[in-house]
C-alpha cells in the first residue's frame, strides 16, 4: 500500500516537473560500472535503508514505510520519464510482481515478521531471552545473505545480464 502511494505521488510529482528535470530525480547507473560494483551498491543501499530498519523493533517500522514510499515515488517518476503509453497501474503491477522485486519484498516481509515475533515473544514472556535473541540473530544473518543474492540478481538485470 505504501509502495503504491509513493508510486502515485511520484507520477503526480513528475507531471509537474519540466522534462529536463526528470533525470535529476532518478538514480543513475554509471556507464562503466561492473556487475560486482553495482551489486555491492544495491546491497549496501538495501541493507542500510531496508533490511536494518526492518529488523529494529518498534523504531524501524516507520522508517520502513518511508523507504517503501520513496521507492514507489522513484518508480512513479521512472514511469513518467519512460513516456509509456500503458496505464500506470498496469506498469506498477508488472514491476512489483517481477521475481526480483517479489524476492526483495519477501526479504523485508520476513524481517518485519521476525521483528514482530521477537516483540510478541518478549511480551508473552515478560522479557527477552538469550535463546530468542540467538534465533533472531540467525534469521537476520540469513536475510542478509538473501539480500546479497537479490542485489546480485538485480544488478545483473539492470546491466542486461542474467
ABEGO torsion letter per residue (X at the ends): XAAAAAAAAAAAAAAABBAAAAAAABBBBBAABBAAAAAAAAAAAAAAAAAAAAABBGAAAAAAAAAAAAAAAAAAAAAAAAGBABBAAAAAAAAAABAAAAAAAAAAAAAAAAAAAAAAAAAAAGBBBAAAAAAAAAAAAAAAAAAAAAAAAAAAAAAGBX
